[in-house]
Amino acid sequence: MSASLRLAYGRAHLDVVLPIPADIIEPKFVPGLPDEQSAVIHALRNPIGAKPLRQWINPGRKICIIFTDVTRPTPNERIIPWLLGELEALQVPDEQIVLVNGVGTHRGNTSEELARMLTRDVVDRYRVVNHQPEKELVQVGSTSYGTPILMNQLVVESDVRIVTGFIEPHFFAGFSGGPKGIMPATAGLKTVMKNHSGINLASPKATFGILDGNPIWEEMRDFALQVGPSFLLNVTLNDRRAITGVFAGDLIEAHRVGCEFVKNMAMYPVKTPYDIVITTNSGYPLDQNLYQAIKGISAAARIVKKGGTIIIASECSDGV
């Protein structure tokens, strides 16, 4: 018997025929919400562990919206215009809003990429900037080792921070989303390197699905909270980029609820490790380079036998 697979690869796919049967391990399919926009607006008005967004808004307050960069599949082109529409309904002037691309230490995104990510109307109407991990930073404290906690100046000096993004299991931070949308997304290079140190990465709790006791996530949380209160807008997605859940409100509490939702959808045990594991990095935009492809490799490493083989299909359109 043979097995046929369709692997996500770049903006298309690879069809693979194996000469032997194979187990297919994938997230449980959750259908998209019937009305995504209404779900987002409802979450903004009925948040988890926080006041509704409208109560964060006062005349003259500077608002910073942080969004994920081009390496993430967050449906920015949908949730950002909906969020801005809600702020417009609250009579917030355009000039009081800045959108910061939370690239972390990745490259900045081009104007064409930003227009695709956010829509042309958004980039033409609002101020949109790429975070720069070595420029325009301010210190908001120090680590227990004396390392300065450096953050994006626009993020720190804003009166209201709205952190957007999506939640999925993360290979060393436990889950994406939540405080990760501030640290490392808008942190300085020195601060990110301290958090991503070999000591932290070596912890057995620095892995998929673990927050408590994970030194990387706990530092991300603590560093993000040093900046001040932030309002979270995170979503979960299925493999079609349809929104399956919306989690808004307190940066930590709302994120926790979303993580439990994702854990039930995307994580479950296998009976025994495998000799060979074939994996992907979920196609574009996640498989743009080898650095990002490590995530797919790390997932496969959880279920491959010692001395076994991992094969990853990753287009690496940005190069190795």
C-alpha positions in Angstrom: 0.0 0.0 0.0 1.1 3.6 -0.7 0.3 6.9 0.9 -0.5 10.2 -0.9 0.3 13.5 0.8 -0.2 17.1 -0.1 2.4 19.3 1.6 2.0 23.1 2.1 5.0 24.6 0.2 5.4 28.4 -0.5 2.2 29.7 -1.9 1.2 26.3 -3.4 1.9 22.7 -2.4 3.9 19.6 -3.2 2.2 16.3 -4.0 4.1 13.4 -2.5 3.5 9.6 -3.0 5.1 7.3 -0.5 5.7 3.6 -1.2 4.4 2.6 2.2 1.5 3.6 4.5 1.9 6.7 6.7 0.1 8.2 9.6 -1.1 11.8 9.0 -0.7 14.0 12.0 -2.4 17.4 11.8 -4.5 19.8 13.9 -8.1 19.0 14.5 -10.1 21.0 11.9 -12.2 23.8 13.4 -14.5 25.7 11.0 -14.1 29.4 10.7 -16.5 31.7 12.5 -19.6 32.5 10.5 -19.1 36.3 10.9 -15.5 37.1 11.7 -15.9 40.9 11.8 -18.8 40.7 14.2 -16.8 38.3 16.4 -13.8 40.7 16.6 -16.0 43.7 17.4 -17.9 41.7 20.1 -14.5 40.7 21.6 -13.3 44.3 21.7 -16.5 45.4 23.5 -16.7 42.3 25.8 -13.0 41.6 26.6 -11.5 39.0 29.0 -10.2 40.4 32.3 -10.1 44.0 31.1 -12.3 47.0 30.5 -13.9 47.3 27.0 -11.6 49.0 24.5 -13.9 52.1 24.4 -13.0 52.7 28.1 -9.3 52.9 27.2 -9.9 55.7 24.8 -9.9 59.3 26.0 -9.5 62.6 24.0 -5.9 63.2 23.0 -4.5 59.8 24.0 -1.8 58.4 21.7 -2.7 54.9 20.5 -0.2 52.4 19.2 -1.3 49.2 17.4 1.3 46.5 17.2 0.8 44.0 14.4 2.8 40.9 13.3 5.2 40.9 10.4 5.2 39.2 7.0 6.6 35.9 8.5 3.3 35.3 10.3 -0.1 34.3 8.9 -2.1 36.7 11.0 -5.0 38.0 8.9 -3.9 41.6 9.4 -5.7 42.6 6.2 -9.0 41.8 8.0 -8.5 42.4 11.8 -6.5 45.7 11.5 -9.2 47.5 9.3 -11.9 46.2 11.7 -10.0 47.5 14.7 -9.4 50.8 13.1 -13.0 51.0 12.2 -13.9 50.6 15.8 -11.5 53.4 16.8 -13.0 55.6 14.1 -16.4 54.9 15.6 -15.0 56.1 18.9 -14.0 59.3 17.2 -10.2 58.8 17.5 -8.4 61.1 14.9 -6.1 59.3 12.5 -3.1 61.3 13.6 -3.4 59.9 17.1 -2.8 56.4 15.8 0.5 54.7 14.9 0.9 51.1 13.7 4.1 49.4 14.6 5.2 46.3 12.7 6.5 44.0 15.4 9.4 42.5 13.4 11.5 41.7 16.5 14.9 41.1 15.0 13.6 40.1 11.6 14.1 42.3 8.6 11.7 45.3 8.1 8.9 44.8 5.6 8.8 46.6 2.3 6.1 49.1 1.4 4.6 46.6 -1.0 4.5 43.9 1.7 2.9 46.3 4.2 0.2 47.3 1.7 -0.6 43.6 1.1 -0.6 42.9 4.9 -2.7 45.8 6.0 -4.5 46.9 2.8 -3.5 49.9 0.7 -6.1 52.1 2.4 -4.6 51.6 5.8 -1.0 52.3 4.8 -2.1 55.4 2.9 -4.2 56.7 5.7 -2.2 56.0 8.9 1.4 56.2 10.0 2.9 52.7 9.7 6.5 52.0 10.9 8.8 49.0 11.0 10.2 48.3 14.5 14.0 48.7 14.4 15.8 46.6 17.1 18.8 48.8 17.3 17.3 52.3 16.9 14.8 54.5 18.7 14.7 52.4 21.9 14.1 53.4 25.5 15.0 51.5 28.6 12.1 50.4 30.8 14.1 48.5 33.4 16.7 45.9 33.8 16.8 42.2 34.1 18.0 40.4 37.3 21.4 40.2 35.5 21.5 43.9 34.9 20.8 43.6 31.2 18.8 46.7 30.1 15.2 46.0 28.9 15.1 48.1 25.7 11.8 48.6 23.9 10.5 50.6 21.0 10.1 54.2 21.9 6.7 54.6 20.1 5.3 51.6 22.0 6.6 52.8 25.4 5.4 56.4 25.0 1.9 55.6 23.7 -1.0 56.1 26.1 -2.8 53.0 24.8 -1.1 49.9 23.4 -3.2 47.4 21.4 -1.3 44.2 20.7 -2.6 42.1 17.8 -1.6 38.7 16.5 -2.5 35.0 16.5 -1.9 32.1 18.8 -0.3 28.8 17.9 2.1 26.4 19.7 5.6 27.8 19.7 8.7 25.7 19.7 10.4 27.5 22.6 8.0 30.1 23.9 5.2 27.7 24.6 2.7 29.6 22.5 2.8 32.6 20.2 0.7 35.7 20.8 0.1 37.5 24.0 3.1 39.2 25.5 5.2 37.9 22.6 3.6 40.7 20.6 5.6 43.2 22.7 8.6 41.2 23.6 10.4 40.2 21.3 8.2 41.9 18.7 9.2 45.5 19.7 12.3 44.9 21.9 15.9 45.9 21.4 18.4 43.4 20.0 20.3 43.1 23.3 17.1 42.4 25.2 16.0 39.7 22.7 19.4 38.0 22.8 19.3 37.9 26.6 15.8 36.3 26.4 16.8 33.9 23.6 20.0 32.8 25.4 21.4 29.3 25.4 20.6 29.0 29.1 16.9 29.7 28.5 16.7 27.6 25.4 18.3 24.6 27.2 15.4 24.5 29.7 13.2 21.4 29.2 10.2 23.7 29.8 11.2 26.0 26.9 9.1 24.0 24.4 5.7 23.7 22.7 2.6 24.2 24.9 4.3 25.2 28.2 4.0 28.6 29.7 4.4 28.1 33.5 8.1 27.5 34.4 9.2 28.3 30.8 12.0 30.8 31.4 11.6 32.3 27.9 7.9 32.9 28.1 8.1 34.2 31.7 10.7 36.7 30.8 8.7 37.8 27.8 5.7 38.3 30.1 7.7 40.2 32.7 9.4 42.4 30.1 6.1 43.2 28.3 4.4 44.1 31.6 7.3 46.6 32.4 6.1 48.7 29.4 2.7 49.2 31.1 -0.9 47.9 30.5 -1.7 46.7 27.0 -5.0 45.6 25.4 -4.8 42.2 23.6 -6.5 41.3 20.3 -5.4 37.7 19.3 -7.1 35.3 17.0 -6.8 31.6 16.3 -6.8 30.2 12.8 -7.4 26.9 10.9 -5.3 25.8 7.9 -7.4 28.0 5.6 -6.5 31.2 7.6 -10.1 31.4 8.7 -10.6 32.8 12.2 -11.7 30.1 14.6 -11.6 32.2 17.8 -11.1 35.7 19.1 -9.4 36.5 22.4 -9.3 40.1 23.5 -8.7 41.9 26.8 -5.9 41.5 29.4 -2.5 40.7 27.8 -2.0 37.7 30.0 -5.5 36.4 30.9 -7.0 36.6 27.5 -3.9 35.0 26.0 -4.3 32.1 28.5 -7.8 31.4 27.4 -6.7 31.4 23.8 -3.8 29.0 24.5 -6.1 26.5 26.1 -8.3 26.7 23.0 -5.3 26.1 20.7 -3.9 23.3 22.9 -7.1 21.3 22.5 -7.1 21.9 18.8 -3.4 21.4 17.8 -1.7 19.2 20.4 -2.2 15.5 21.1 0.0 12.5 21.8 1.3 9.8 19.4 1.5 6.2 20.4 5.2 5.7 19.6 8.0 7.7 17.9 8.6 7.3 14.1 11.6 6.2 12.0 10.9 8.9 9.5 8.9 12.2 9.9 8.0 14.3 6.9 7.0 17.9 7.8 6.6 21.4 6.5 6.5 24.9 7.9 2.9 25.4 6.8 3.8 27.1 3.5 4.0 30.9 2.9 4.5 33.1 4.9 5.9 30.7 7.5 8.4 29.0 5.2 10.2 32.0 3.9 13.6 31.1 5.3 15.5 28.3 7.1 15.3 30.2 10.4 11.5 29.9 10.3 11.6 26.3 9.1 13.2 25.3 12.4 9.7 25.4 13.8 8.5 22.5 11.6 11.7 20.6 12.3 11.3 21.1 16.0 7.7 19.8 15.9 9.0 16.7 14.0 11.8 16.2 16.5 9.2 15.6 19.2 8.0 12.4 17.6 11.0 11.0 15.7 13.1 8.1 17.1 16.6 8.7 18.2 18.7 8.3 15.1 15.6 8.7 12.9 15.2 11.0 9.9 13.3 14.3 9.5 12.5 15.6 6.0 11.2 19.1 5.8 9.6 20.8 2.7 10.3 24.5 3.0 10.5 26.8 0.0 12.8 29.4 1.7 11.8 32.1 -0.8 13.9 34.6 1.1 16.9 32.2 0.9 18.6 30.2 3.6 
